[in-house]
């Protein structure tokens, strides 16, 4: 299944929020939807989910306008929206029923997901008695229990300790492997790089960069080397302006051309104690900063 947003336009009063947003996501893959606060991510998600309509453009499934009676969504919002005074099991079953499940199937699915997320012992507890991280896992069940076609995860790792983050990481990978379309929005770029095959970066209501993440990285100049060495300071002094020290302690060496790579690596290895050296590829954070920064 292929999901497409094609030329989505949206204004609120005189304010233009989205200007021709187009992106594509495939079953069994995750798309990272990125942007600074106010870039248009939430509006894009709400139009996709039919919370409100677009002023122009289309949402398509396999080339045809989406039928919201047939295509279901699971949504984990950044701002949580469950009932704090209600018992966990009661409200999770209720939400699954709202998505079209029978009470019996809803209860069975909720039991499965509570067990998968190690939350079964809390099913008869009120939500407000749980920790923030456990409330986050309960919220995730509302997004997955009804077995949706498209799963949208907005800052899913917020508030989770490392153990629970590892558990959620496994669940996200399983969801992708089950052939779901997953849209992943987060400011934690490490998670985006881990899960997402492709990215779309919004800036000022427009997609300013989209595509396969590995291909995007390989489009950058290949004439730079990242070097790790206990002699980093000495190397930086010897190479002068060609070499810069990065915040992570590595060195970034700029060559005149990519063809110098083999010779340069050989010379450095002969002269210095090199721990690691290779062609520099920008991180997603580097790319995001470049494309999401304010532009004239």
TIFI-391049 format. One record per residue (C-alpha): chain; x negated, y, z negated; residue number from 1. Coordinates in nm, 3 decimals. Example, Ala and Ser with C-alpha at 12.3 -4.5 7.8 and 13.67 -1.06 7.14 Angstrom:
# TIFI-391049
{A {-1.230 -0.450 -0.780} 1}
{A {-1.367 -0.106 -0.714} 2}
# end
This chain:
# TIFI-391049
{A {0.000 0.000 0.000} 1}
{A {-0.127 0.346 0.090} 2}
{A {-0.016 0.661 -0.088} 3}
{A {-0.058 0.993 0.092} 4}
{A {0.008 1.350 -0.009} 5}
{A {0.022 1.551 0.312} 6}
{A {0.008 1.931 0.320} 7}
{A {0.173 1.984 -0.019} 8}
{A {0.269 2.347 -0.084} 9}
{A {0.406 2.489 -0.409} 10}
{A {0.467 2.837 -0.547} 11}
{A {0.621 2.957 -0.870} 12}
{A {0.763 3.300 -0.800} 13}
{A {0.488 3.505 -0.637} 14}
{A {0.213 3.271 -0.755} 15}
{A {0.084 3.021 -0.499} 16}
{A {-0.016 2.710 -0.695} 17}
{A {-0.081 2.453 -0.421} 18}
{A {-0.194 2.537 -0.068} 19}
{A {-0.177 2.237 0.165} 20}
{A {-0.297 1.964 -0.074} 21}
{A {-0.365 1.637 0.107} 22}
{A {-0.513 1.320 -0.039} 23}
{A {-0.499 0.943 0.006} 24}
{A {-0.504 0.654 -0.243} 25}
{A {-0.503 0.279 -0.178} 26}
{A {-0.376 -0.025 -0.366} 27}
{A {-0.645 -0.191 -0.572} 28}
{A {-0.847 0.128 -0.597} 29}
{A {-0.870 0.426 -0.829} 30}
{A {-0.875 0.786 -0.710} 31}
{A {-1.027 1.049 -0.937} 32}
{A {-0.822 1.369 -0.924} 33}
{A {-1.048 1.642 -1.059} 34}
{A {-1.032 2.014 -1.118} 35}
{A {-1.071 2.281 -1.380} 36}
{A {-0.777 2.384 -1.594} 37}
{A {-0.532 2.571 -1.371} 38}
{A {-0.663 2.418 -1.048} 39}
{A {-0.327 2.252 -0.971} 40}
{A {-0.373 1.894 -1.096} 41}
{A {-0.062 1.886 -1.315} 42}
{A {0.156 2.043 -1.045} 43}
{A {0.026 1.787 -0.793} 44}
{A {0.107 1.501 -1.031} 45}
{A {0.456 1.633 -1.103} 46}
{A {0.536 1.666 -0.733} 47}
{A {0.403 1.316 -0.672} 48}
{A {0.631 1.181 -0.946} 49}
{A {0.930 1.382 -0.816} 50}
{A {0.961 1.585 -1.136} 51}
{A {1.020 1.876 -0.901} 52}
{A {0.999 1.917 -0.527} 53}
{A {0.733 2.070 -0.309} 54}
{A {0.794 2.382 -0.100} 55}
{A {0.631 2.206 0.194} 56}
{A {0.451 1.885 0.283} 57}
{A {0.534 1.520 0.218} 58}
{A {0.464 1.232 -0.017} 59}
{A {0.425 0.915 0.193} 60}
{A {0.395 0.543 0.129} 61}
{A {0.244 0.350 0.420} 62}
{A {0.322 0.642 0.651} 63}
{A {0.690 0.684 0.555} 64}
{A {0.852 0.925 0.306} 65}
{A {0.841 0.772 -0.041} 66}
{A {1.158 0.606 -0.170} 67}
{A {1.163 0.682 -0.542} 68}
{A {1.428 0.414 -0.595} 69}
{A {1.178 0.149 -0.483} 70}
{A {0.841 0.288 -0.595} 71}
{A {0.785 0.305 -0.971} 72}
{A {0.535 0.515 -1.162} 73}
{A {0.355 0.467 -1.490} 74}
{A {0.231 0.792 -1.642} 75}
{A {-0.002 0.850 -1.935} 76}
{A {0.011 1.228 -1.990} 77}
{A {-0.262 1.428 -2.157} 78}
{A {0.001 1.573 -2.390} 79}
{A {0.166 1.282 -2.570} 80}
{A {0.546 1.254 -2.566} 81}
{A {0.670 0.975 -2.795} 82}
{A {0.898 0.994 -3.098} 83}
{A {0.690 1.016 -3.418} 84}
{A {0.966 0.902 -3.656} 85}
{A {1.078 0.600 -3.452} 86}
{A {0.948 0.245 -3.483} 87}
{A {0.695 0.149 -3.217} 88}
{A {0.877 -0.157 -3.082} 89}
{A {1.215 0.015 -3.062} 90}
{A {1.097 0.309 -2.856} 91}
{A {0.865 0.111 -2.629} 92}
{A {1.150 -0.124 -2.541} 93}
{A {1.379 0.174 -2.485} 94}
{A {1.135 0.338 -2.245} 95}
{A {1.087 0.015 -2.050} 96}
{A {1.465 -0.017 -2.017} 97}
{A {1.483 0.338 -1.884} 98}
{A {1.246 0.223 -1.607} 99}
{A {1.495 -0.046 -1.500} 100}
{A {1.400 -0.351 -1.705} 101}
{A {1.654 -0.566 -1.887} 102}
{A {1.631 -0.555 -2.267} 103}
{A {1.494 -0.910 -2.274} 104}
{A {1.228 -0.846 -2.009} 105}
{A {1.140 -0.513 -2.169} 106}
{A {1.086 -0.671 -2.510} 107}
{A {0.877 -0.952 -2.360} 108}
{A {0.656 -0.709 -2.167} 109}
{A {0.612 -0.478 -2.465} 110}
{A {0.511 -0.774 -2.684} 111}
{A {0.253 -0.872 -2.421} 112}
{A {0.099 -0.527 -2.404} 113}
{A {0.096 -0.478 -2.780} 114}
{A {-0.094 -0.804 -2.809} 115}
{A {-0.329 -0.712 -2.523} 116}
{A {-0.411 -0.381 -2.692} 117}
{A {-0.442 -0.541 -3.038} 118}
{A {-0.144 -0.348 -3.168} 119}
{A {0.107 -0.624 -3.253} 120}
{A {0.073 -0.567 -3.628} 121}
{A {0.208 -0.212 -3.584} 122}
{A {0.520 -0.290 -3.382} 123}
{A {0.758 -0.226 -3.673} 124}
{A {0.571 0.081 -3.797} 125}
{A {0.673 0.439 -3.733} 126}
{A {0.452 0.604 -3.476} 127}
{A {0.348 0.888 -3.708} 128}
{A {0.189 0.637 -3.949} 129}
{A {-0.067 0.535 -3.686} 130}
{A {-0.405 0.691 -3.619} 131}
{A {-0.449 0.920 -3.319} 132}
{A {-0.634 0.648 -3.128} 133}
{A {-0.363 0.388 -3.195} 134}
{A {-0.094 0.635 -3.093} 135}
{A {-0.285 0.673 -2.767} 136}
{A {-0.271 0.298 -2.709} 137}
{A {0.104 0.295 -2.780} 138}
{A {0.148 0.573 -2.525} 139}
{A {-0.043 0.361 -2.273} 140}
{A {0.208 0.077 -2.317} 141}
{A {0.486 0.310 -2.192} 142}
{A {0.286 0.357 -1.871} 143}
{A {0.226 -0.015 -1.808} 144}
{A {0.512 -0.218 -1.960} 145}
{A {0.748 -0.184 -1.661} 146}
{A {0.479 -0.304 -1.415} 147}
{A {0.470 0.012 -1.199} 148}
{A {0.334 0.035 -0.845} 149}
{A {0.142 0.358 -0.917} 150}
{A {-0.034 0.434 -1.246} 151}
{A {-0.139 0.789 -1.335} 152}
{A {-0.381 0.825 -1.625} 153}
{A {-0.449 1.178 -1.752} 154}
{A {-0.740 1.189 -2.000} 155}
{A {-0.672 0.829 -2.111} 156}
{A {-0.979 0.802 -2.336} 157}
{A {-0.897 1.107 -2.547} 158}
{A {-0.915 1.029 -2.918} 159}
{A {-1.045 0.673 -2.880} 160}
{A {-1.340 0.536 -3.076} 161}
{A {-1.601 0.332 -2.884} 162}
{A {-1.434 -0.005 -2.963} 163}
{A {-1.091 0.107 -2.843} 164}
{A {-1.247 0.286 -2.545} 165}
{A {-1.407 -0.044 -2.440} 166}
{A {-1.069 -0.219 -2.473} 167}
{A {-0.897 0.045 -2.263} 168}
{A {-1.179 0.027 -2.008} 169}
{A {-1.101 -0.343 -1.960} 170}
{A {-0.728 -0.272 -1.923} 171}
{A {-0.792 -0.006 -1.658} 172}
{A {-1.016 -0.242 -1.461} 173}
{A {-0.752 -0.516 -1.484} 174}
{A {-0.484 -0.274 -1.361} 175}
{A {-0.694 -0.185 -1.057} 176}
{A {-0.771 -0.552 -0.991} 177}
{A {-0.398 -0.632 -0.994} 178}
{A {-0.357 -0.416 -0.685} 179}
{A {-0.207 -0.105 -0.841} 180}
{A {-0.271 0.243 -0.708} 181}
{A {-0.443 0.425 -0.994} 182}
{A {-0.485 0.802 -1.014} 183}
{A {-0.733 0.896 -1.280} 184}
{A {-0.773 1.250 -1.413} 185}
{A {-1.040 1.328 -1.670} 186}
{A {-1.310 1.577 -1.757} 187}
{A {-1.526 1.284 -1.874} 188}
{A {-1.712 1.229 -1.548} 189}
{A {-1.875 0.907 -1.660} 190}
{A {-1.538 0.731 -1.662} 191}
{A {-1.449 0.868 -1.318} 192}
{A {-1.776 0.734 -1.177} 193}
{A {-1.715 0.398 -1.343} 194}
{A {-1.361 0.342 -1.217} 195}
{A {-1.305 0.548 -0.905} 196}
{A {-1.398 0.455 -0.549} 197}
{A {-1.298 0.800 -0.424} 198}
{A {-1.242 1.148 -0.562} 199}
{A {-1.047 1.460 -0.475} 200}
{A {-1.154 1.792 -0.627} 201}
{A {-0.899 2.072 -0.656} 202}
{A {-1.005 2.435 -0.676} 203}
{A {-0.758 2.722 -0.656} 204}
{A {-0.475 2.496 -0.540} 205}
{A {-0.676 2.346 -0.251} 206}
{A {-0.867 2.022 -0.204} 207}
{A {-1.225 2.141 -0.165} 208}
{A {-1.384 1.794 -0.151} 209}
{A {-1.245 1.444 -0.106} 210}
{A {-1.360 1.103 0.004} 211}
{A {-1.559 0.796 -0.095} 212}
{A {-1.782 0.889 -0.388} 213}
{A {-2.085 0.691 -0.272} 214}
{A {-2.063 0.845 0.075} 215}
{A {-2.031 1.194 -0.074} 216}
{A {-2.348 1.140 -0.276} 217}
{A {-2.539 1.014 0.026} 218}
{A {-2.453 1.329 0.220} 219}
{A {-2.683 1.527 -0.008} 220}
{A {-3.046 1.582 0.103} 221}
{A {-3.265 1.273 0.055} 222}
{A {-3.583 1.478 0.011} 223}
{A {-3.575 1.485 -0.368} 224}
{A {-3.720 1.234 -0.615} 225}
{A {-3.619 1.180 -0.976} 226}
{A {-3.920 1.088 -1.190} 227}
{A {-3.936 0.954 -1.545} 228}
{A {-4.271 0.951 -1.717} 229}
{A {-4.430 1.015 -2.055} 230}
{A {-4.661 1.249 -1.860} 231}
{A {-4.371 1.463 -1.736} 232}
{A {-4.521 1.788 -1.865} 233}
{A {-4.855 1.713 -1.697} 234}
{A {-4.687 1.622 -1.367} 235}
{A {-4.481 1.941 -1.377} 236}
{A {-4.794 2.153 -1.432} 237}
{A {-4.986 1.977 -1.156} 238}
{A {-4.707 2.000 -0.895} 239}
{A {-4.597 2.354 -0.977} 240}
{A {-4.294 2.499 -0.799} 241}
{A {-4.213 2.172 -0.621} 242}
{A {-4.122 2.007 -0.951} 243}
{A {-3.854 2.100 -1.206} 244}
{A {-3.783 1.954 -1.550} 245}
{A {-3.420 1.847 -1.598} 246}
{A {-3.221 1.855 -1.921} 247}
{A {-3.234 1.475 -1.951} 248}
{A {-3.616 1.483 -1.956} 249}
{A {-3.662 1.361 -1.600} 250}
{A {-3.842 1.555 -1.327} 251}
{A {-3.691 1.659 -0.994} 252}
{A {-3.950 1.674 -0.718} 253}
{A {-3.859 1.835 -0.386} 254}
{A {-4.047 1.708 -0.080} 255}
{A {-4.080 1.880 0.257} 256}
{A {-3.884 1.596 0.422} 257}
{A {-3.738 1.252 0.337} 258}
{A {-4.011 1.089 0.548} 259}
{A {-4.266 1.179 0.277} 260}
{A {-4.095 0.953 0.025} 261}
{A {-4.312 0.640 0.048} 262}
{A {-4.640 0.832 0.054} 263}
{A {-4.537 1.058 -0.236} 264}
{A {-4.423 0.769 -0.454} 265}
{A {-4.749 0.583 -0.389} 266}
{A {-4.966 0.885 -0.475} 267}
{A {-4.773 0.958 -0.795} 268}
{A {-4.791 0.595 -0.909} 269}
{A {-5.169 0.592 -0.855} 270}
{A {-5.230 0.914 -1.049} 271}
{A {-4.976 0.901 -1.333} 272}
{A {-4.808 0.655 -1.568} 273}
{A {-4.466 0.641 -1.402} 274}
{A {-4.177 0.467 -1.579} 275}
{A {-3.920 0.513 -1.304} 276}
{A {-3.901 0.691 -0.970} 277}
{A {-3.644 0.701 -0.691} 278}
{A {-3.441 0.918 -0.457} 279}
{A {-3.233 1.167 -0.651} 280}
{A {-2.857 1.142 -0.605} 281}
{A {-2.642 1.403 -0.778} 282}
{A {-2.410 1.284 -1.053} 283}
{A {-2.040 1.344 -1.023} 284}
{A {-2.081 1.615 -1.285} 285}
{A {-2.334 1.792 -1.059} 286}
{A {-2.092 1.769 -0.765} 287}
{A {-1.796 1.881 -0.974} 288}
{A {-1.978 2.189 -1.102} 289}
{A {-2.075 2.281 -0.746} 290}
{A {-1.726 2.248 -0.598} 291}
{A {-1.508 2.347 -0.892} 292}
{A {-1.694 2.669 -0.972} 293}
{A {-1.528 3.000 -0.895} 294}
{A {-1.575 3.092 -0.532} 295}
{A {-1.544 3.427 -0.366} 296}
# end
